[in-house]
């Protein structure tokens, strides 16, 4: 079974998209056989099948071997999740409704008002389901931080060694500093573009008309390299000459107008410039290793039983792990 890692939290929640809290409860429906036992918690076959269909809507089109691999992966994630939740209980860690609401509002405010009505519908979930999922994400992060990551450190010697050994791999990146104005319709965008071409200050027009959260800063996006922003941004701003205003650019967020203020050519970065990046790389590696080792210890102390025969696989039948 493959454990979740700090590096792959996104993949972890692909497998456990919605309602995993309900999946790892004591058996409530005797008509559905138990597929997984994790200490005193059970996951029924019906719960597992529902989670699998939600996580993989096109599961019926999967080849048998790939379907089997995805089922095993989901089982592993459900087991690890149950173990982490038990650790949260043991450590007295919980996530308040206020924390979840704050996170939801931050997510909500990333999108213009006219996009919000259909935002969750497009994802096939309700606001309450999003909050339930977010509560589980926040709980996982908090448990990992307090039980695994808190004491991990990267020394200056490790940073310098990494820089020396990997100097040839460090490549400077071209960057641009740009501003944007986000509008809700093409008609509004054309009106604003006309104001700009008549000599209006881009920053002032952004403050007055832009729907983007950076409007208060005059639409300033700061410096960024390729790949950091949506690809529609990169396709425009890296071709613009500094001081030039773009045509209207449509993205899933709305209609944008860009102004490029400065280009930075790529240069070979120094140790001082790369220190934060190297420290982040090394810390992430340590976190991944520590998290995997922690999960291995949790599994070794747990009673785990899986009835593979319920999935009509060729596995040997129920497997047990008990310390």
C-alpha positions as a Python dict, from the first residue, in 0.01 Angstrom:
ca = {
    (1, 'X'): (0, 0, 0),
    (2, 'X'): (132, 343, -89),
    (3, 'X'): (108, 608, 181),
    (4, 'X'): (17, 970, 136),
    (5, 'X'): (299, 1222, 156),
    (6, 'X'): (326, 1594, 204),
    (7, 'X'): (434, 1618, -158),
    (8, 'X'): (131, 1436, -286),
    (9, 'X'): (-153, 1578, -79),
    (10, 'X'): (-330, 1679, -399),
    (11, 'X'): (-329, 1317, -521),
    (12, 'X'): (-441, 1206, -175),
    (13, 'X'): (-757, 1411, -205),
    (14, 'X'): (-820, 1298, -562),
    (15, 'X'): (-879, 951, -413),
    (16, 'X'): (-1079, 1083, -116),
    (17, 'X'): (-1280, 1356, -286),
    (18, 'X'): (-1593, 1385, -69),
    (19, 'X'): (-1737, 1236, 249),
    (20, 'X'): (-1438, 1026, 353),
    (21, 'X'): (-1526, 1106, 711),
    (22, 'X'): (-1842, 903, 658),
    (23, 'X'): (-1651, 624, 490),
    (24, 'X'): (-1445, 543, 799),
    (25, 'X'): (-1718, 495, 1055),
    (26, 'X'): (-1829, 190, 1245),
    (27, 'X'): (-2047, -29, 1027),
    (28, 'X'): (-2404, 102, 1014),
    (29, 'X'): (-2555, -112, 740),
    (30, 'X'): (-2538, -485, 812),
    (31, 'X'): (-2660, -558, 460),
    (32, 'X'): (-2331, -437, 317),
    (33, 'X'): (-2031, -655, 400),
    (34, 'X'): (-1721, -504, 555),
    (35, 'X'): (-1440, -453, 307),
    (36, 'X'): (-1179, -294, 538),
    (37, 'X'): (-1124, -309, 914),
    (38, 'X'): (-887, -56, 1069),
    (39, 'X'): (-868, -113, 1444),
    (40, 'X'): (-1224, -38, 1565),
    (41, 'X'): (-1336, 131, 1241),
    (42, 'X'): (-1495, -39, 943),
    (43, 'X'): (-1543, 55, 580),
    (44, 'X'): (-1827, -127, 408),
    (45, 'X'): (-1818, -241, 49),
    (46, 'X'): (-2104, -4, -31),
    (47, 'X'): (-1915, 297, 109),
    (48, 'X'): (-1604, 200, -84),
    (49, 'X'): (-1793, 158, -411),
    (50, 'X'): (-1958, 498, -369),
    (51, 'X'): (-1622, 663, -303),
    (52, 'X'): (-1464, 487, -598),
    (53, 'X'): (-1736, 602, -837),
    (54, 'X'): (-1710, 961, -712),
    (55, 'X'): (-1332, 962, -740),
    (56, 'X'): (-1328, 794, -1081),
    (57, 'X'): (-1647, 888, -1271),
    (58, 'X'): (-1524, 702, -1581),
    (59, 'X'): (-1431, 390, -1388),
    (60, 'X'): (-1643, 164, -1612),
    (61, 'X'): (-1415, 250, -1905),
    (62, 'X'): (-1098, 154, -1719),
    (63, 'X'): (-914, -164, -1824),
    (64, 'X'): (-942, -435, -1554),
    (65, 'X'): (-577, -402, -1446),
    (66, 'X'): (-601, -23, -1415),
    (67, 'X'): (-930, -46, -1227),
    (68, 'X'): (-772, -294, -986),
    (69, 'X'): (-475, -61, -934),
    (70, 'X'): (-705, 234, -861),
    (71, 'X'): (-908, 27, -615),
    (72, 'X'): (-594, -79, -428),
    (73, 'X'): (-475, 281, -420),
    (74, 'X'): (-807, 403, -276),
    (75, 'X'): (-804, 128, -13),
    (76, 'X'): (-453, 233, 91),
    (77, 'X'): (-558, 597, 118),
    (78, 'X'): (-869, 511, 321),
    (79, 'X'): (-657, 310, 561),
    (80, 'X'): (-398, 585, 600),
    (81, 'X'): (-668, 844, 647),
    (82, 'X'): (-835, 643, 921),
    (83, 'X'): (-500, 605, 1098),
    (84, 'X'): (-430, 978, 1075),
    (85, 'X'): (-777, 1060, 1209),
    (86, 'X'): (-714, 830, 1504),
    (87, 'X'): (-387, 1013, 1571),
    (88, 'X'): (-576, 1343, 1562),
    (89, 'X'): (-810, 1210, 1830),
    (90, 'X'): (-519, 1084, 2038),
    (91, 'X'): (-338, 1417, 2016),
    (92, 'X'): (-654, 1617, 2078),
    (93, 'X'): (-633, 1796, 1743),
    (94, 'X'): (-950, 1938, 1591),
    (95, 'X'): (-1048, 2198, 1332),
    (96, 'X'): (-1301, 2463, 1428),
    (97, 'X'): (-1591, 2572, 1211),
    (98, 'X'): (-1443, 2923, 1218),
    (99, 'X'): (-1120, 2798, 1056),
    (100, 'X'): (-1319, 2620, 786),
    (101, 'X'): (-1535, 2926, 721),
    (102, 'X'): (-1227, 3147, 692),
    (103, 'X'): (-1077, 2906, 440),
    (104, 'X'): (-1402, 2894, 244),
    (105, 'X'): (-1425, 3271, 225),
    (106, 'X'): (-1064, 3294, 101),
    (107, 'X'): (-1145, 3038, -170),
    (108, 'X'): (-1471, 3219, -254),
    (109, 'X'): (-1304, 3558, -287),
    (110, 'X'): (-1060, 3431, -548),
    (111, 'X'): (-1341, 3439, -803),
    (112, 'X'): (-1549, 3729, -936),
    (113, 'X'): (-1908, 3742, -802),
    (114, 'X'): (-2068, 3639, -1130),
    (115, 'X'): (-1862, 3318, -1134),
    (116, 'X'): (-1950, 3210, -781),
    (117, 'X'): (-2307, 3099, -846),
    (118, 'X'): (-2202, 2815, -1075),
    (119, 'X'): (-1855, 2752, -928),
    (120, 'X'): (-1952, 2467, -696),
    (121, 'X'): (-2220, 2333, -931),
    (122, 'X'): (-1954, 2288, -1196),
    (123, 'X'): (-1758, 2076, -947),
    (124, 'X'): (-2067, 1874, -858),
    (125, 'X'): (-2060, 1964, -487),
    (126, 'X'): (-2243, 2192, -247),
    (127, 'X'): (-2088, 2453, -20),
    (128, 'X'): (-2140, 2223, 279),
    (129, 'X'): (-1965, 1937, 101),
    (130, 'X'): (-1674, 2168, 12),
    (131, 'X'): (-1645, 2271, 377),
    (132, 'X'): (-1656, 1911, 496),
    (133, 'X'): (-1376, 1822, 256),
    (134, 'X'): (-1176, 2130, 357),
    (135, 'X'): (-1212, 2038, 724),
    (136, 'X'): (-1049, 1703, 650),
    (137, 'X'): (-767, 1872, 453),
    (138, 'X'): (-698, 2113, 737),
    (139, 'X'): (-704, 1831, 992),
    (140, 'X'): (-456, 1626, 791),
    (141, 'X'): (-220, 1923, 757),
    (142, 'X'): (-239, 2004, 1127),
    (143, 'X'): (-174, 1645, 1237),
    (144, 'X'): (120, 1616, 996),
    (145, 'X'): (263, 1946, 1118),
    (146, 'X'): (241, 1864, 1487),
    (147, 'X'): (320, 1493, 1476),
    (148, 'X'): (582, 1485, 1200),
    (149, 'X'): (710, 1817, 1065),
    (150, 'X'): (744, 2037, 1371),
    (151, 'X'): (1102, 1942, 1460),
    (152, 'X'): (1243, 1903, 1108),
    (153, 'X'): (1516, 2148, 1015),
    (154, 'X'): (1758, 2211, 729),
    (155, 'X'): (2109, 2318, 824),
    (156, 'X'): (2315, 2581, 644),
    (157, 'X'): (2573, 2313, 565),
    (158, 'X'): (2306, 2105, 389),
    (159, 'X'): (2202, 2408, 183),
    (160, 'X'): (2559, 2485, 76),
    (161, 'X'): (2631, 2123, -10),
    (162, 'X'): (2319, 2100, -225),
    (163, 'X'): (2407, 2423, -407),
    (164, 'X'): (2764, 2305, -473),
    (165, 'X'): (2656, 1960, -593),
    (166, 'X'): (2374, 2087, -813),
    (167, 'X'): (2510, 2420, -938),
    (168, 'X'): (2491, 2311, -1301),
    (169, 'X'): (2119, 2247, -1263),
    (170, 'X'): (2036, 2598, -1145),
    (171, 'X'): (1904, 2803, -1429),
    (172, 'X'): (1775, 3156, -1406),
    (173, 'X'): (1428, 3215, -1540),
    (174, 'X'): (1294, 3495, -1751),
    (175, 'X'): (1048, 3699, -1548),
    (176, 'X'): (804, 3978, -1619),
    (177, 'X'): (636, 4231, -1397),
    (178, 'X'): (282, 4289, -1514),
    (179, 'X'): (-48, 4445, -1415),
    (180, 'X'): (-394, 4319, -1503),
    (181, 'X'): (-752, 4439, -1517),
    (182, 'X'): (-1021, 4172, -1489),
    (183, 'X'): (-1370, 4239, -1627),
    (184, 'X'): (-1689, 4032, -1627),
    (185, 'X'): (-1780, 4072, -1995),
    (186, 'X'): (-1615, 4144, -2327),
    (187, 'X'): (-1826, 4459, -2362),
    (188, 'X'): (-1695, 4597, -2032),
    (189, 'X'): (-1343, 4498, -2132),
    (190, 'X'): (-1369, 4690, -2461),
    (191, 'X'): (-1490, 5001, -2278),
    (192, 'X'): (-1199, 4982, -2033),
    (193, 'X'): (-949, 4913, -2313),
    (194, 'X'): (-1073, 5228, -2485),
    (195, 'X'): (-1009, 5430, -2168),
    (196, 'X'): (-654, 5296, -2151),
    (197, 'X'): (-580, 5373, -2516),
    (198, 'X'): (-699, 5728, -2457),
    (199, 'X'): (-420, 5767, -2201),
    (200, 'X'): (-584, 5655, -1879),
    (201, 'X'): (-351, 5540, -1601),
    (202, 'X'): (-351, 5159, -1599),
    (203, 'X'): (-317, 5144, -1219),
    (204, 'X'): (-599, 5393, -1160),
    (205, 'X'): (-829, 5223, -1410),
    (206, 'X'): (-753, 4887, -1243),
    (207, 'X'): (-841, 5024, -900),
    (208, 'X'): (-1170, 5157, -1032),
    (209, 'X'): (-1285, 4878, -1264),
    (210, 'X'): (-1096, 4550, -1203),
    (211, 'X'): (-1274, 4259, -1033),
    (212, 'X'): (-948, 4088, -938),
    (213, 'X'): (-829, 4087, -572),
    (214, 'X'): (-516, 4276, -684),
    (215, 'X'): (-727, 4574, -796),
    (216, 'X'): (-640, 4759, -473),
    (217, 'X'): (-273, 4742, -580),
    (218, 'X'): (-353, 4879, -925),
    (219, 'X'): (-363, 4527, -1070),
    (220, 'X'): (3, 4469, -985),
    (221, 'X'): (95, 4099, -1020),
    (222, 'X'): (461, 4155, -931),
    (223, 'X'): (739, 3960, -1102),
    (224, 'X'): (664, 3603, -1209),
    (225, 'X'): (827, 3338, -1433),
    (226, 'X'): (661, 3119, -1693),
    (227, 'X'): (434, 2854, -1546),
    (228, 'X'): (342, 3039, -1229),
    (229, 'X'): (33, 3205, -1375),
    (230, 'X'): (-239, 3051, -1597),
    (231, 'X'): (-107, 2960, -1941),
    (232, 'X'): (-331, 3224, -2101),
    (233, 'X'): (-133, 3488, -1907),
    (234, 'X'): (206, 3354, -2017),
    (235, 'X'): (101, 3337, -2382),
    (236, 'X'): (45, 3714, -2379),
    (237, 'X'): (269, 3886, -2125),
    (238, 'X'): (598, 3723, -2227),
    (239, 'X'): (548, 3854, -2582),
    (240, 'X'): (459, 4210, -2485),
    (241, 'X'): (717, 4486, -2497),
    (242, 'X'): (743, 4673, -2164),
    (243, 'X'): (499, 4962, -2162),
    (244, 'X'): (261, 4799, -2409),
    (245, 'X'): (-101, 4713, -2328),
    (246, 'X'): (-245, 4382, -2447),
    (247, 'X'): (-565, 4317, -2634),
    (248, 'X'): (-851, 4152, -2445),
    (249, 'X'): (-761, 3803, -2318),
    (250, 'X'): (-1035, 3561, -2218),
    (251, 'X'): (-974, 3301, -1945),
    (252, 'X'): (-1203, 3094, -1720),
    (253, 'X'): (-1188, 3384, -1474),
    (254, 'X'): (-1324, 3646, -1715),
    (255, 'X'): (-1179, 3903, -1958),
    (256, 'X'): (-831, 4043, -1889),
    (257, 'X'): (-621, 4335, -2007),
    (258, 'X'): (-247, 4327, -1929),
    (259, 'X'): (29, 4583, -1904),
    (260, 'X'): (390, 4461, -1892),
    (261, 'X'): (615, 4696, -1698),
    (262, 'X'): (949, 4514, -1699),
    (263, 'X'): (1129, 4206, -1834),
    (264, 'X'): (1407, 4031, -1644),
    (265, 'X'): (1650, 3820, -1844),
    (266, 'X'): (1756, 3484, -1697),
    (267, 'X'): (2082, 3486, -1497),
    (268, 'X'): (2273, 3220, -1304),
    (269, 'X'): (2149, 3261, -947),
    (270, 'X'): (2388, 3292, -652),
    (271, 'X'): (2375, 3088, -332),
    (272, 'X'): (2211, 3381, -157),
    (273, 'X'): (1941, 3400, -422),
    (274, 'X'): (1875, 3027, -424),
    (275, 'X'): (1901, 2966, -50),
    (276, 'X'): (1521, 2985, 15),
    (277, 'X'): (1451, 2757, -281),
    (278, 'X'): (1712, 2501, -175),
    (279, 'X'): (1593, 2507, 184),
    (280, 'X'): (1239, 2445, 59),
    (281, 'X'): (1353, 2152, -159),
    (282, 'X'): (1547, 1987, 123),
    (283, 'X'): (1272, 2045, 378),
    (284, 'X'): (1014, 1893, 145),
    (285, 'X'): (1233, 1585, 100),
    (286, 'X'): (1271, 1547, 476),
    (287, 'X'): (898, 1589, 524),
    (288, 'X'): (819, 1324, 266),
    (289, 'X'): (1058, 1073, 420),
    (290, 'X'): (945, 1149, 774),
    (291, 'X'): (577, 1128, 682),
    (292, 'X'): (619, 792, 509),
    (293, 'X'): (814, 653, 804),
    (294, 'X'): (546, 782, 1042),
    (295, 'X'): (271, 611, 842),
    (296, 'X'): (470, 287, 840),
    (297, 'X'): (486, 303, 1221),
    (298, 'X'): (112, 372, 1245),
    (299, 'X'): (34, 76, 1021),
    (300, 'X'): (267, -154, 1215),
    (301, 'X'): (77, -82, 1537),
    (302, 'X'): (-270, -117, 1381),
    (303, 'X'): (-502, -408, 1312),
    (304, 'X'): (-583, -396, 938),
    (305, 'X'): (-795, -649, 752),
    (306, 'X'): (-900, -629, 386),
    (307, 'X'): (-1145, -872, 226),
    (308, 'X'): (-1005, -866, -126),
    (309, 'X'): (-1253, -1133, -240),
    (310, 'X'): (-1532, -873, -225),
    (311, 'X'): (-1367, -687, -514),
    (312, 'X'): (-1357, -1003, -728),
    (313, 'X'): (-980, -984, -752),
    (314, 'X'): (-735, -1269, -764),
    (315, 'X'): (-583, -1170, -429),
    (316, 'X'): (-534, -1437, -169),
    (317, 'X'): (-834, -1334, 39),
    (318, 'X'): (-847, -1140, 366),
    (319, 'X'): (-510, -1006, 473),
    (320, 'X'): (-430, -908, 830),
    (321, 'X'): (-173, -686, 990),
    (322, 'X'): (-166, -678, 1365),
    (323, 'X'): (96, -577, 1612),
}
